[in-house]
Amino acid sequence: MLEQEDRNCLARLPSRKTALVVLIGIAVTVTLTLVHLSGQWVGQRVFKPVHEPSLAHRSKQLLSQKVLREPAKISWKDRQDEDLKSRNKEGTDEPSSHQLKGGFAKEERTSGSMDSSKRPLPSLNSIIGERPGQNLSAVNNVGLLSVPSRGQTEHSFPPPTRKRVDQITALLDPKIGQSVVPTEKLLQGTIRRERVPAATEKLSGEMKWSRRNVYDFNDRDRNAFRGLRLRNKNDRVWKSKEAIIFNRVGKCGSRTIIGILRKLSDLNNFNLVSSTVYNSTAISTEWQSYIVKVMERVKTPYLFQRHLHFVDFTEFNARQPMYINVIRDPLSRFVSNYYFKRFGDGRSNQNFKGSKEAKYRSVTECIIKGYKECVRSGSFYIIPFFCGQRKECRRPSQWALDEAKLNVEKHFVVVGILEDLESSFRVLEKALPQFFTGAVKLLLEPDDKQALKNASTTTKYKEKPSKEAAAIMKKLMYYEYEFYKFVKDRLERQKQQYGIGMAE
């Protein structure tokens, strides 16, 4: 009996399987249909497509709603007056000069401003923008290097003069004046004229000086020149006084001068290239050639400073830049260098390579006992910076002295004297105004940071030599003192030539 039932179940099993498959298929089909329909419903509700009308249709709508207006019927000044009236509804109090220069406090921004009929027009600098690193309270003209924010255009710039306002209004308002200059041309012309502020304007207050024109150059690295600002193929041929080399003599105030040059590069907009190689003054011909080629490619105007004996560019078939330098009393320079090598100054501590006994030996003892450091290598140092790279220039001789004098007259615009640095800078301002305008003011009125730097360059533990030791060194430095007197006389003649007297 059981076997018969089993056989019947097995006989009905294929039909049951077929029915099960059919049911499963129907269920899947219904499920997919429901998912599809629900997806369409969700998509229509959540992701409802937005059909943008065409530009012509939108314009017709706006015109029908009277939103669009004809811009030609509203002049530039009318729009500005409407804007000013909308801002000045709360009062007619005239803002102070401090506010006009950007000194608004939070509560002052909400107070009333001056009447639109009295408020001066914004200067074009408020459209052009400011140069990075400038203090806006001290600058009247700034250049195009950044886009101003809304706060800058409304509050940060001092008002222009009445004459300037009239000129701008006449140019921009068709109702005033017969000929109208297009706005873009006016702005281009203004940018060209006002890109670099006058030195006197920028020096009128405290400044945040920019290093935008300062470049460090490791002339030992043959690829370092790629980091400099180089000339383009279409640049004009540079003039003789647009390329200056300051082959600075050691321990002659050059670090103080470089601090001023960094500010002057920002003030007068020239490229200051500073070598990071300090102890190689006499270099190979190949090295000289590399420096010459790099300097030929640097964008002018530039000033290149480095501890370097004179290099004649014409020997490498290149145009000769002009040189400048500053020297000091040879014995005073020697004593300063003697102690600097041992103890450094406020900005650096030197690692003296000699013995402890030699480190603490006084300069008087060194001279009187005839140590090589004093009586040989220390007695002839300044002249090679003006004589040149030949070996004969590094040996005390009348020829080296004469060669140095000849190069000074031929290639050096100014050689200043550290003991009379103010007069030296006054001569430099007259001879090279493109580079040194404002130098005297920066020298005589340094900011706090520069004053600390200047004080920190004083050599530590420096002692004057005895009269006996000084007499010995001056005798050994005969050629150095002859050259020093020659430079002093030349500087005096230049002071007379430029009308620089004691009264100044």
DRENKOL-704158 format. One record per residue (C-alpha): residue in three letters; x negated, y, z. Coordinates in steps of 0.5 Angstrom, whole numbers, padded with zeros to 4 digits, always signed. Last residue first. Example, Ala and Ser with C-alpha at 12.3 -4.5 7.8 and 13.67 -1.06 7.14 Angstrom:
% DRENKOL-704158
SER-0027-0002+0014;ALA-0025-0009+0016;
//
This chain:
% DRENKOL-704158
GLU-0145+0237+0008;ALA-0149+0243+0010;MET-0155+0240+0010;GLY-0155+0240+0002;ILE-0152+0235-0004;GLY-0152+0239-0010;TYR-0152+0234-0015;GLN-0159+0235-0017;GLN-0162+0237-0010;LYS-0160+0231-0007;GLN-0163+0227-0013;ARG-0170+0231-0012;GLU-0169+0229-0005;LEU-0168+0221-0007;ARG-0174+0221-0011;ASP-0178+0224-0005;LYS-0176+0219-0001;VAL-0177+0213-0006;PHE-0184+0216-0007;LYS-0186+0216+0000;TYR-0183+0209+0001;PHE-0188+0207-0005;GLU-0194+0210-0001;TYR-0192+0207+0005;GLU-0191+0200+0002;TYR-0198+0201-0001;TYR-0202+0202+0005;MET-0198+0197+0009;LEU-0205+0194+0012;LYS-0206+0201+0015;LYS-0199+0202+0017;MET-0200+0195+0021;ILE-0206+0197+0025;ALA-0204+0204+0027;ALA-0197+0200+0029;ALA-0202+0195+0033;GLU-0206+0201+0037;LYS-0199+0205+0038;SER-0196+0199+0041;PRO-0191+0195+0038;LYS-0183+0197+0039;GLU-0179+0191+0042;LYS-0173+0188+0039;TYR-0170+0183+0044;LYS-0164+0182+0039;THR-0163+0185+0032;THR-0157+0190+0031;THR-0152+0187+0026;SER-0147+0186+0032;ALA-0146+0194+0032;ASN-0144+0194+0025;LYS-0139+0188+0026;LEU-0136+0192+0032;ALA-0135+0198+0028;GLN-0132+0195+0022;LYS-0127+0192+0026;ASP-0125+0198+0030;ASP-0125+0202+0023;PRO-0131+0206+0020;GLU-0131+0213+0020;LEU-0138+0215+0018;LEU-0139+0210+0013;LEU-0132+0209+0010;LYS-0132+0216+0009;VAL-0138+0216+0006;ALA-0136+0210+0001;GLY-0130+0214-0001;THR-0132+0214-0009;PHE-0138+0209-0009;PHE-0136+0204-0015;GLN-0133+0208-0021;PRO-0136+0214-0017;LEU-0143+0212-0019;ALA-0148+0218-0019;LYS-0144+0222-0015;GLU-0142+0217-0010;LEU-0149+0214-0010;VAL-0152+0221-0008;ARG-0147+0222-0002;PHE-0148+0214+0000;SER-0156+0216+0000;SER-0154+0222+0004;GLU-0151+0218+0009;LEU-0156+0213+0009;ASP-0161+0217+0012;GLU-0166+0213+0016;LEU-0163+0207+0011;ILE-0166+0210+0005;GLY-0163+0210-0002;VAL-0165+0207-0008;VAL-0161+0210-0014;VAL-0160+0209-0021;PHE-0165+0204-0021;HIS-0168+0201-0028;LYS-0173+0206-0031;GLU-0175+0211-0025;VAL-0175+0205-0021;ASN-0178+0200-0026;LEU-0184+0205-0026;LYS-0185+0206-0019;ALA-0185+0198-0018;GLU-0190+0197-0024;ASP-0195+0203-0021;LEU-0194+0199-0014;ALA-0196+0192-0017;TRP-0202+0195-0021;GLN-0205+0199-0014;SER-0205+0192-0011;PRO-0202+0188-0005;ARG-0200+0181-0008;ARG-0193+0179-0010;CYS-0192+0183-0016;GLU-0198+0179-0019;LYS-0194+0173-0019;ARG-0189+0176-0024;GLN-0182+0176-0021;GLY-0181+0184-0021;CYS-0184+0190-0019;PHE-0178+0193-0015;PHE-0176+0187-0010;PRO-0184+0186-0010;ILE-0185+0192-0007;ILE-0181+0191+0000;TYR-0185+0185+0003;PHE-0193+0186+0003;SER-0195+0187+0011;GLY-0191+0181+0013;SER-0195+0175+0009;ARG-0202+0177+0011;VAL-0203+0181+0018;CYS-0196+0179+0022;GLU-0195+0172+0020;LYS-0202+0170+0019;TYR-0204+0172+0027;GLY-0209+0178+0027;LYS-0210+0178+0035;ILE-0207+0185+0035;ILE-0201+0184+0030;CYS-0198+0178+0034;GLU-0200+0181+0041;THR-0196+0187+0039;VAL-0190+0183+0036;SER-0189+0180+0042;ARG-0190+0172+0043;TYR-0184+0169+0045;LYS-0183+0164+0039;ALA-0190+0163+0038;GLU-0191+0160+0045;LYS-0184+0156+0044;SER-0187+0153+0038;GLY-0185+0155+0031;LYS-0179+0153+0027;PHE-0174+0159+0030;ASN-0167+0157+0029;GLN-0164+0164+0028;ASN-0157+0166+0032;SER-0153+0170+0028;ARG-0147+0175+0029;GLY-0150+0179+0035;ASP-0157+0178+0032;GLY-0162+0173+0031;PHE-0167+0171+0036;ARG-0174+0169+0033;LYS-0173+0171+0026;PHE-0169+0177+0028;TYR-0175+0179+0032;TYR-0180+0179+0026;ASN-0175+0182+0021;SER-0174+0188+0026;VAL-0181+0189+0027;PHE-0182+0189+0019;ARG-0177+0193+0017;SER-0179+0199+0022;LEU-0186+0198+0020;PRO-0184+0199+0012;ASP-0179+0205+0014;ARG-0173+0203+0010;ILE-0170+0201+0004;VAL-0164+0201+0000;ASN-0162+0199-0007;ILE-0159+0200-0014;TYR-0160+0197-0021;MET-0157+0198-0027;PRO-0155+0192-0032;GLN-0160+0191-0038;ARG-0156+0188-0044;ALA-0159+0181-0046;ASN-0165+0178-0050;PHE-0168+0174-0044;GLU-0174+0179-0043;THR-0169+0185-0043;PHE-0165+0182-0037;ASP-0171+0184-0033;VAL-0170+0181-0026;PHE-0173+0185-0020;HIS-0174+0181-0014;LEU-0168+0178-0011;HIS-0164+0178-0004;ARG-0157+0178-0008;GLN-0151+0183-0010;PHE-0147+0183-0016;LEU-0143+0189-0017;TYR-0138+0189-0023;PRO-0134+0193-0028;THR-0134+0189-0032;LYS-0132+0182-0033;VAL-0137+0177-0031;ARG-0140+0173-0038;GLU-0147+0177-0038;MET-0148+0176-0031;VAL-0147+0169-0032;LYS-0152+0169-0037;VAL-0157+0173-0033;ILE-0157+0168-0027;TYR-0158+0162-0032;SER-0164+0166-0035;GLN-0167+0167-0028;TRP-0166+0160-0026;GLU-0170+0158-0032;THR-0176+0163-0031;SER-0176+0160-0024;ILE-0175+0164-0017;ALA-0178+0169-0013;THR-0172+0172-0008;SER-0170+0165-0006;ASN-0168+0166+0002;TYR-0161+0168+0001;VAL-0157+0164-0004;THR-0149+0165-0002;SER-0149+0170-0008;SER-0144+0176-0007;VAL-0140+0178-0014;LEU-0136+0184-0012;ASN-0131+0186-0018;PHE-0129+0193-0019;ASN-0122+0196-0017;ASN-0124+0202-0013;LEU-0121+0201-0006;ASP-0121+0193-0007;SER-0128+0193-0009;LEU-0130+0199-0004;LYS-0127+0195+0002;ARG-0132+0189+0000;LEU-0138+0195-0001;ILE-0137+0197+0006;GLY-0138+0191+0009;ILE-0144+0190+0004;ILE-0147+0196+0006;THR-0147+0194+0014;ARG-0150+0187+0011;SER-0155+0191+0007;GLY-0158+0195+0013;CYS-0165+0194+0011;LYS-0167+0188+0014;GLY-0168+0184+0007;VAL-0168+0188+0001;ARG-0162+0188-0003;ASN-0162+0186-0011;PHE-0156+0191-0012;ILE-0154+0189-0019;ILE-0149+0194-0022;ALA-0145+0193-0029;GLU-0141+0198-0031;LYS-0146+0204-0031;SER-0149+0201-0038;LYS-0142+0201-0041;TRP-0139+0194-0043;VAL-0137+0192-0050;ARG-0130+0191-0051;ASP-0126+0185-0048;ASN-0123+0181-0054;LYS-0127+0175-0052;ASN-0125+0175-0045;ARG-0130+0177-0039;LEU-0130+0172-0033;ARG-0127+0173-0026;LEU-0132+0168-0022;GLY-0130+0161-0020;ARG-0133+0158-0026;PHE-0139+0161-0025;ALA-0140+0156-0020;ASN-0142+0150-0025;ARG-0149+0151-0025;ASP-0150+0151-0017;ARG-0156+0154-0015;ASP-0153+0161-0017;ASN-0148+0160-0011;PHE-0143+0165-0012;ASP-0138+0168-0007;TYR-0133+0173-0010;VAL-0129+0179-0008;ASN-0124+0183-0012;ARG-0118+0180-0008;ARG-0121+0181-0002;SER-0116+0186+0001;TRP-0116+0191+0006;LYS-0111+0192+0011;MET-0111+0199+0011;GLU-0111+0205+0017;GLY-0109+0212+0014;SER-0111+0217+0009;LEU-0117+0212+0006;LYS-0112+0210+0001;GLU-0110+0217-0002;THR-0117+0219-0002;ALA-0119+0213-0006;ALA-0113+0214-0011;PRO-0109+0209-0012;VAL-0110+0203-0017;ARG-0104+0201-0022;GLU-0101+0208-0022;ARG-0103+0210-0029;ARG-0102+0204-0033;ILE-0096+0202-0029;THR-0093+0209-0030;GLY-0094+0208-0037;GLN-0091+0201-0037;LEU-0085+0203-0033;LEU-0083+0209-0038;LYS-0084+0204-0044;GLU-0079+0200-0040;THR-0074+0205-0039;PRO-0074+0208-0046;VAL-0076+0215-0047;VAL-0070+0220-0048;SER-0071+0226-0052;GLN-0066+0232-0051;GLY-0067+0233-0043;ILE-0061+0232-0038;LYS-0055+0228-0040;PRO-0059+0222-0042;ASP-0061+0221-0035;LEU-0068+0217-0035;LEU-0073+0221-0038;ALA-0070+0228-0035;THR-0069+0224-0028;ILE-0076+0221-0028;GLN-0079+0228-0029;ASP-0075+0232-0024;VAL-0076+0227-0019;ARG-0084+0228-0020;LYS-0083+0235-0019;ARG-0079+0234-0013;THR-0085+0230-0010;PRO-0084+0222-0009;PRO-0081+0219-0003;PRO-0085+0215+0002;PHE-0084+0207+0000;SER-0082+0202+0005;HIS-0074+0203+0006;GLU-0070+0201+0000;THR-0074+0198-0005;GLN-0078+0194+0001;GLY-0072+0192+0004;ARG-0069+0189-0002;SER-0076+0185-0003;PRO-0081+0188-0008;VAL-0084+0183-0014;SER-0092+0183-0013;LEU-0098+0185-0017;LEU-0096+0192-0020;GLY-0099+0197-0017;VAL-0099+0202-0011;ASN-0098+0210-0011;ASN-0097+0213-0004;VAL-0101+0209+0001;ALA-0102+0210+0008;SER-0095+0208+0011;LEU-0095+0202+0006;ASN-0101+0198+0009;GLN-0104+0194+0003;GLY-0106+0187+0003;PRO-0102+0185-0003;ARG-0100+0190-0008;GLU-0093+0193-0008;GLY-0087+0193-0012;ILE-0086+0196-0019;ILE-0079+0198-0017;SER-0080+0202-0011;ASN-0087+0204-0014;LEU-0082+0208-0019;SER-0080+0213-0014;PRO-0073+0213-0011;LEU-0069+0219-0012;PRO-0069+0224-0006;ARG-0063+0224-0001;LYS-0060+0231-0002;SER-0054+0230-0006;SER-0053+0223-0003;ASP-0053+0226+0004;MET-0058+0223+0009;SER-0057+0217+0012;GLY-0052+0214+0018;SER-0054+0209+0023;THR-0054+0202+0022;ARG-0061+0201+0020;GLU-0063+0205+0026;GLU-0061+0200+0031;LYS-0065+0195+0028;ALA-0071+0200+0028;PHE-0073+0203+0021;GLY-0081+0205+0020;GLY-0081+0204+0013;LYS-0084+0210+0011;LEU-0078+0214+0010;GLN-0076+0212+0017;HIS-0082+0215+0020;SER-0081+0221+0016;SER-0074+0222+0020;PRO-0068+0220+0017;GLU-0063+0226+0015;ASP-0056+0225+0019;THR-0050+0225+0014;GLY-0046+0220+0017;GLU-0042+0213+0016;LYS-0040+0214+0009;ASN-0048+0214+0007;ARG-0048+0207+0003;SER-0042+0208-0001;LYS-0044+0215-0003;LEU-0051+0212-0005;ASP-0049+0207-0009;GLU-0044+0212-0013;ASP-0050+0217-0013;GLN-0054+0211-0016;ARG-0049+0210-0021;ASP-0048+0217-0023;LYS-0056+0218-0024;TRP-0056+0212-0029;SER-0051+0214-0033;ILE-0044+0211-0033;LYS-0040+0211-0040;ALA-0045+0207-0044;PRO-0044+0201-0039;GLU-0037+0200-0042;ARG-0033+0197-0036;LEU-0031+0190-0035;VAL-0026+0188-0030;LYS-0020+0191-0033;GLN-0016+0185-0032;SER-0014+0184-0039;LEU-0022+0185-0041;LEU-0023+0180-0036;GLN-0019+0175-0039;LYS-0021+0177-0046;SER-0028+0176-0044;ARG-0027+0169-0041;HIS-0023+0167-0048;ALA-0029+0169-0051;LEU-0034+0166-0047;SER-0030+0159-0047;PRO-0026+0157-0042;GLU-0029+0152-0037;HIS-0026+0145-0036;VAL-0027+0142-0029;PRO-0026+0135-0028;LYS-0023+0132-0022;PHE-0028+0128-0018;VAL-0024+0127-0012;ARG-0017+0126-0014;GLN-0018+0124-0021;GLY-0023+0119-0019;VAL-0019+0116-0013;TRP-0013+0115-0018;GLN-0018+0112-0023;GLY-0021+0108-0018;SER-0015+0105-0015;LEU-0013+0103-0022;HIS-0019+0099-0024;VAL-0019+0096-0017;LEU-0012+0094-0018;THR-0013+0091-0025;LEU-0020+0087-0022;THR-0016+0084-0016;VAL-0010+0082-0021;THR-0015+0079-0026;VAL-0018+0075-0020;ALA-0012+0073-0017;ILE-0009+0070-0024;GLY-0016+0066-0025;ILE-0016+0063-0018;LEU-0009+0061-0020;VAL-0011+0058-0026;VAL-0017+0054-0023;LEU-0012+0052-0018;ALA-0007+0049-0023;THR-0012+0046-0027;LYS-0015+0042-0021;ARG-0008+0040-0019;SER-0007+0037-0025;PRO-0014+0033-0025;LEU-0012+0031-0018;ARG-0005+0027-0020;ALA-0008+0021-0021;LEU-0013+0021-0015;CYS-0007+0022-0011;ASN-0003+0016-0014;ARG-0009+0011-0014;ASP-0010+0013-0006;GLU-0003+0012-0005;GLN-0003+0005-0009;GLU-0009+0003-0004;LEU-0005+0005+0002;MET+0000+0000+0000;
//
